[in-house]
Amino acid sequence: MVNHGDELEFAKQLALKAGEIITKNFLHSTITTKSNLTPVTETDLAVSRLVIEAVKNNFPNHEVFDEEFQHEKHDAEYLWVCDPVDGTTPFSHHIPTAMFSLALCHNDEPVVAVTYDPFMKRMLYTKTESPSFMNKKRICVKPGKFIAGEYIFGIPYWNRNFNTNKYLDLIFKKKVWVTYVESIVYEAMMVATGISKALVTVAANPWDRAAAKMIIENAGGICTDENDKRLTVFGSPQYFIATNKEVHDEVIEIVQQCLHK
């Protein structure tokens, strides 16, 4: 079994450099709109360039798959999957919830994962056969069933395949509240660190789920799609359901009641 310690250290150092760019540009980053009508800033592009160049220089046999420049998947044995600024919309409006996300996949399975909140200096990371950590302290998902007054993350987008109003109604009947940050990686890290017991989102891209899913799983959580199949990294945008073990079946049951079949 390859240890991947060098790759993890590389990813952590790269996250710190990305964080410097994100915080430096926080209050004055030029924003434009991509062809799919989603926002992109100069910060997204600068961090993407940083990652692509660093991987090229340090791991010339590896490829990069990221949201901005390299969003066509390579069939490489080793592939770095990056979201340079997850949460571009709040970032562009000076709301400090953006995250840097980077995972190394070996034959499509994550073996190294790092996410970084540069505003609160919170770095979460893990690698194959290792627990998950935040700033050198081991993290675990929060155990137990739902307790009245708790929050879960990720109000799903309103779309024709999912009855969001019904979902909210069923969750509220559990006396549990739903909140939304507009950053899937940020919300996923709330599950990994035990702040929340669940996240449900209906449209996670590979760069949203690659690092987040590995960190949650290695923190004792479960990540699946809407059909309760283990979440994969690649493929079209898909449901991302992350929970602890005790509430997983309950959340899946609610989600499945809300699917338009």
Helices and strands as residue ranges (DSSP letters): H 5-24, E 31-33, E 39-41, H 42-58, E 63-66, E 78-86, H 88-92, E 99-106, E 109-117, E 122-127, E 132-134, E 137-139, E 151-153, H 164-173, E 177-179, H 184-192, E 198-204, H 206-218, E 222-224, E 238-243, H 248-257
